[in-house]
Amino acid sequence: MALLDNPAVPKGSIALVTGVNGLLGSHIAKQFLEYGYKVRGTVRDLEKNFWLSTAFDRQYGPDKFELVQVRDMMSEGAFNEAVKGVAIVVHTASVMSLDPDPHNVIPRVIDGAVNALKASYSEPSVKRFIFTSSSAAVVSPWDNHEPLVITEASWNEDLVKQAWANPPYTAERIASVYGASKVQSEQAIWKYHKENHSQRPDLVVNTKYYIDVDDTGRLHVAAAIFGHVRDQRIFGFAGRFNWDEVLDILREDKPSRMLPENFSSGVDPHEIEPRDKAEQLLRDLGRPGWTSLKNSVLRTIESFRTAGDEAKVYEWDT
């Protein structure tokens, strides 16, 4: 716990989370609040997403969370106002249009990411910048290919080629375009940072796999506040799983559930070498390690069961 006692960014500082209304963005915000930080979150529509303020104010008290509007993250200077006075910038916002035309997605994602980094470089108070990437940036989980050893130098260039192949742009290309947007936006972030790193904050890039959403949030906190975490990619790959395991968990939890027969017994063949470093960061935050698949699945089911119209922030024993 010594690392938590002397964080690189003091508790009470403000963390800016772009796209805070998303699944990852909202849970990242929650974890920063849990660890004693304030959060400013960007959304395109304040009225539509006011429920976030209601939920977080109820859970953590007033003046800990605020919403700000960024209508178009692709416009020059989009985040310049939002970053004022913040110590941490976490960029999760992306283009989720499911458009199969790469021209309508990838340049917009790149522009939004680089705009967030440029704004961070221009604001003297910013100490850490974290970019939320995807496992697709290094390997395609939906492809059947030979087992790979994934390292911090890995990039999914095949996905980029698939995304930018000649038309027609049909629905089959949606996953490739989304994944390629993560590859090329992360590469653009690293390029800009390497060209300007002597001027501004440390850079940490996060990716995801099977991982509990709260663990994802915690890794973002670790990336922001630990002094030894800088200029690196964090691989949030909690563990291999298949859907048969999920079905078995659900059957064990409630045998009366009507569920399909098992249909997916394989496991991901790839070896993710840097995942142990990510798990150590969770331990440095006082966690026992990765949240288990079982706990993650059952918590998800419980959240659906108890969901209602009232905005809530859920707390769980893990």
Secondary structure, 3 states (H helix, E strand, C coil): CHHHHCCCCCCCCEEEEECCCCHHHHHHHHHHHHCCCEEEEEECCCCCCHHHHHHHHHHHCCCCEEEEECCCCCCCCCCCCCCCCCCEEEECCCCCCCCCCHHHCHHHHHHHHHHHHHHHHHCCCCCEEEEECCHHHCCCCCCCCCCCEECCCCCCHHHHHHHCCCCCCCHHHHHHHHHHHHHHHHHHHHHHHHHHCCCCCEEEEEEECCCCHHHHHHHHHHHHHCCCCCCEEEEECCCCCCHHHHHHHHHHHCCCCCCCCCCCCCCCCCEECCHHHHHHHHHHCCCCCCCCHHHHHHHHHHHHHHCCCCCCCCCCCC
